[in-house]
Amino acid sequence: MRAPVFVCKKCEHHLFIESEIMGVLDRLNQYDCPNCGEDGELNWIFSHVGDPEEEEDNYNWK
């Protein structure tokens, strides 16, 4: 079974989460970076939960 994996920033413990989110993550792997063109497969890492409207001045949301 495939599951999202999150890593503790302090001790690097790997946490596997069983979830319905796998479809979304599979689609995410298909998105090449619009900024640099890097292939999407295993490229993306989770940063945080954000709101592009509130954070539009802080990040490149293209």
C-alpha positions in Angstrom: 0.0 0.0 0.0 1.3 3.4 -0.9 0.8 6.2 1.6 2.0 9.8 2.1 5.2 10.1 4.1 6.0 13.1 6.3 9.4 13.6 8.0 10.0 15.1 11.4 12.2 18.2 11.0 13.9 17.5 14.3 14.6 13.8 14.4 13.8 12.8 10.8 11.3 10.1 11.9 9.1 9.0 8.9 5.4 9.1 9.5 3.2 7.2 7.0 -0.4 8.4 6.8 -3.1 6.2 5.3 -5.4 8.5 3.4 -7.6 9.2 0.4 -5.1 11.8 -0.7 -3.1 9.4 -2.9 -5.0 10.5 -6.0 -4.1 14.1 -5.4 -0.4 13.1 -4.8 -0.3 11.0 -7.9 -1.5 14.0 -9.9 1.0 16.3 -8.2 3.8 14.1 -9.5 2.7 14.9 -13.0 3.2 18.6 -12.6 6.6 19.8 -13.9 7.8 23.0 -12.2 6.5 26.0 -14.1 9.4 28.1 -12.9 12.5 25.9 -13.7 11.0 23.1 -15.7 12.1 20.3 -13.3 10.3 17.0 -13.9 7.4 16.6 -11.4 8.1 13.0 -10.5 9.3 13.0 -6.8 10.2 16.7 -7.1 7.6 18.3 -4.8 8.0 18.5 -1.0 5.2 19.6 1.5 5.9 23.1 2.7 2.8 24.2 4.6 -0.9 24.9 4.3 -1.4 28.3 2.8 -3.7 30.7 1.0 -2.4 32.0 -2.3 -4.5 35.2 -2.0 -3.1 36.0 1.5 0.4 35.1 0.6 0.6 36.3 -3.0 3.4 38.8 -2.2 5.5 36.1 -0.5 5.6 33.4 -3.1 5.6 32.6 -6.8 2.2 31.0 -7.2 2.3 30.6 -11.0 
